[in-house]
Amino acid sequence: VHALYNLDGRYTKLTGLYGPTDHASVNFVSTINIYGDNELIWTAESKYGDMPQGFEVNVTGVTQLRIEFEKKGTRDYLAIVDASFT
């Protein structure tokens, strides 16, 4: 699962929270990878029972941002919330 954002170099930071959803199972482990112009610029892992974590990613000069969610299992249990570009 992934999302694409055309930033056109207008922003310097992406901030927000990430973590498991309320429906995460005990076996849940998932990874978020953030790419700026096809280069990995940030990664994090989350598992069942983790509390939401804050993040800040430098996106200075990035034209296209891609956020990928790697899941281990059959359902999506990981989310990014309250994210914003500045």
Secondary structure in CASP SS format (residue, H / E / C, confidence):
PFRMAT SS
TARGET T0000
AUTHOR 0000-0000-0000
METHOD secondary structure of the structure
MODEL  1
V C 1.00
H E 1.00
A E 1.00
L E 1.00
Y E 1.00
N E 1.00
L C 1.00
D C 1.00
G C 1.00
R C 1.00
Y C 1.00
T C 1.00
K E 1.00
L E 1.00
T E 1.00
G E 1.00
L E 1.00
Y E 1.00
G E 1.00
P E 1.00
T C 1.00
D C 1.00
H C 1.00
A C 1.00
S C 1.00
V C 1.00
N C 1.00
F C 1.00
V E 1.00
S E 1.00
T E 1.00
I E 1.00
N E 1.00
I E 1.00
Y E 1.00
G E 1.00
D C 1.00
N C 1.00
E E 1.00
L E 1.00
I E 1.00
W E 1.00
T E 1.00
A E 1.00
E E 1.00
S E 1.00
K E 1.00
Y C 1.00
G C 1.00
D C 1.00
M C 1.00
P C 1.00
Q E 1.00
G E 1.00
F E 1.00
E E 1.00
V E 1.00
N E 1.00
V C 1.00
T C 1.00
G C 1.00
V C 1.00
T C 1.00
Q E 1.00
L E 1.00
R E 1.00
I E 1.00
E E 1.00
F E 1.00
E E 1.00
K E 1.00
K C 1.00
G C 1.00
T C 1.00
R C 1.00
D C 1.00
Y C 1.00
L E 1.00
A E 1.00
I E 1.00
V E 1.00
D E 1.00
A E 1.00
S E 1.00
F E 1.00
T C 1.00
END
